[in-house]
Amino acid sequence: MSSSATQPPVLVNLGILFVLAALAGAFALVLFSALGRVESRAHWGREKGIARGRRLERRAFGIGVIVVVAMVAAGLTIYLNRTPPCKGKIVVVTGPNGAKLECLCEQGKRGACFDPGP
């Protein structure tokens, strides 16, 4: 069996992190190369060129900060919405309406849930 259920969660999380980092790097590469092309085509006087370069740097920095904040927010959202792993045969969880539910665990995954009771 080579499914993701048998792999350690650390390796799966590392793979997800690697993919996200690659996507962010590709986005940054495209963004900064496009901004650089715009800057290299400029034919202004020295003062105007320096002012435009500074505006361009501020924009690039702002976009970079927004991308980092978005990635952190997405990571926190995913982390906080994960279901806890099963420990034991039966776990008690809070259901969508706030009531307690008992859930059966099979192969480390939560299965059928039902109202608690004898």
C-alpha positions as CSV (number, residue, x, y, z in Angstrom):
1,M,0.0,0.0,0.0
2,S,1.4,3.3,-1.0
3,S,-1.5,5.6,-0.2
4,S,-1.2,8.8,1.7
5,A,-2.9,7.2,4.6
6,T,0.1,5.0,5.3
7,Q,2.7,7.8,4.9
8,P,3.7,9.8,8.0
9,P,1.8,13.1,8.3
10,V,5.1,15.0,8.4
11,L,6.1,13.9,4.9
12,V,2.7,14.8,3.5
13,N,2.9,18.3,5.2
14,L,6.4,18.7,3.9
15,G,5.2,17.9,0.4
16,I,2.4,20.5,0.6
17,L,4.8,23.1,2.0
18,F,7.2,22.4,-0.9
19,V,4.5,22.8,-3.5
20,L,3.3,26.1,-1.9
21,A,6.9,27.4,-1.8
22,A,7.4,26.5,-5.4
23,L,4.2,28.3,-6.5
24,A,5.1,31.4,-4.5
25,G,8.6,31.4,-6.0
26,A,7.2,31.1,-9.5
27,F,4.8,34.0,-8.8
28,A,7.6,36.2,-7.5
29,L,9.8,35.4,-10.4
30,V,7.2,36.3,-12.9
31,L,6.2,39.5,-11.0
32,F,9.7,40.8,-10.5
33,S,10.8,40.1,-14.1
34,A,7.7,41.9,-15.4
35,L,8.4,44.9,-13.1
36,G,12.0,44.9,-14.2
37,R,11.0,44.9,-17.9
38,V,8.8,47.9,-17.3
39,E,11.7,49.7,-15.5
40,S,14.3,48.9,-18.2
41,R,12.1,50.4,-21.0
42,A,11.9,53.8,-19.2
43,H,13.4,56.8,-21.0
44,W,13.1,59.5,-18.4
45,G,15.4,62.0,-16.9
46,R,17.5,61.0,-13.9
47,E,15.2,62.4,-11.3
48,K,12.1,61.0,-12.8
49,G,13.8,57.6,-13.3
50,I,14.9,57.5,-9.6
51,A,11.4,58.5,-8.4
52,R,9.8,55.8,-10.6
53,G,12.3,53.2,-9.4
54,R,11.4,54.0,-5.8
55,R,7.7,53.7,-6.6
56,L,8.3,50.4,-8.3
57,E,10.3,49.1,-5.3
58,R,7.5,50.1,-2.9
59,R,4.9,48.3,-5.1
60,A,7.0,45.2,-5.3
61,F,7.5,45.2,-1.6
62,G,3.8,45.8,-0.9
63,I,2.8,42.9,-3.2
64,G,5.4,40.7,-1.6
65,V,4.0,41.5,1.9
66,I,0.5,40.8,0.7
67,V,1.5,37.4,-0.7
68,V,3.2,36.4,2.5
69,V,0.2,37.5,4.6
70,A,-2.1,35.6,2.3
71,M,0.0,32.4,2.6
72,V,0.2,32.7,6.4
73,A,-3.6,33.2,6.6
74,A,-4.3,30.3,4.3
75,G,-1.9,28.1,6.3
76,L,-3.5,29.0,9.6
77,T,-7.0,28.4,8.2
78,I,-6.0,25.0,6.9
79,Y,-4.3,24.1,10.2
80,L,-7.2,25.2,12.4
81,N,-9.8,23.5,10.3
82,R,-8.1,20.1,10.3
83,T,-9.9,17.3,12.1
84,P,-7.9,15.8,15.0
85,P,-6.5,12.3,14.5
86,C,-8.3,9.4,16.0
87,K,-6.7,8.0,19.1
88,G,-8.5,4.8,20.2
89,K,-11.6,3.1,18.8
90,I,-14.2,5.7,19.7
91,V,-13.8,9.5,20.1
92,V,-16.2,12.1,21.3
93,V,-16.3,15.3,19.2
94,T,-18.5,18.4,19.0
95,G,-20.9,18.2,16.1
96,P,-21.9,21.0,13.8
97,N,-24.8,22.1,16.0
98,G,-22.7,22.0,19.2
99,A,-23.9,18.7,20.5
100,K,-21.5,15.9,21.4
101,L,-21.1,13.0,19.0
102,E,-19.4,9.7,19.3
103,C,-17.4,8.7,16.3
104,L,-15.9,5.3,15.4
105,C,-12.2,5.3,14.2
106,E,-11.0,2.9,11.5
107,Q,-7.3,2.9,10.4
108,G,-6.7,6.2,12.1
109,K,-9.6,8.0,10.3
110,R,-12.8,9.1,11.8
111,G,-15.8,7.2,10.4
112,A,-19.5,7.0,11.3
113,C,-20.7,9.4,14.1
114,F,-23.8,9.0,16.2
115,D,-25.4,10.5,19.3
116,P,-23.7,9.5,22.6
117,G,-25.4,7.0,24.8
118,P,-25.2,3.4,26.0
